[in-house]
């Protein structure tokens, strides 16, 4: 599964179908990655989750069952 950092994508399968996702490399501040989800691609209003490393990031996407159309 391809997980792109810093690029917005639309969730086309799995949990939260129809929402948008963006992964932010936050290693400088928190040591991990922020996973932002929102109703619109501008990511202005939404939710965030945090994972500690790339392995946890991949696991998060697999667990959610996400298929992403990267914009």
N, C-alpha and C positions, 0 to 999 in steps of 0.2 A: 504494500500500500504506500502510495506517495503522500507524504505530508509536507506541504510547502510552508516555509516560514515567511511571515510578513506579507502574504498574499491572501486576499479574500476569496472564499469559495462558497458555493451554494450546496447545502446538504441535500442530496437527491435520493438517499436510501439510509435507513437506520433511524435511530432516535432523532427527533427534532427535524424531520423532513420539511424542506421549504425554508428553513432558517439559513443564516449565513454564519460562516466560521472564519476566524483569523487567528493564527498562532503567532505570538510575539515572543521573540528571544529576549528573556528577561534575566539572563545569567549574571549580568553586571549588578543588578539590584537584589534579586532573590535567589539566584543560582539555578533557576529553572526556566520553564516556559509558561506563559499565560495562554489559555485557550479561551478566546472571546467568541460568544455566540450572540446573534442579534436577529431581529425581524427584517432589517434592511441592510443593504451592502455598505452603507456609510458607517456602520458599527457604532452609531451614536448612542443608542439605548439598547442595553442588553445585559448579559451576565458574563462572568468570568470564572474560570477554574485554573488551578495551578498544578503542574507536575514538575518533578525534580530533575528529570533528565530525558534524553531522546528515547530511551527504552520505555519509560513510563508514558511518554507522549504517544508512541506507536501503540502501546497497550490500550490507552484511552480511546483512540480512534477505533481499534478493533472491538473493544468492549461495547462501544456505542453502535457498532455495525455501520459506521458511516461510509458512504461512497460520496466523494466530493467532486463537483464540477468546478474547477478552478477558473476564476474570471480573469 
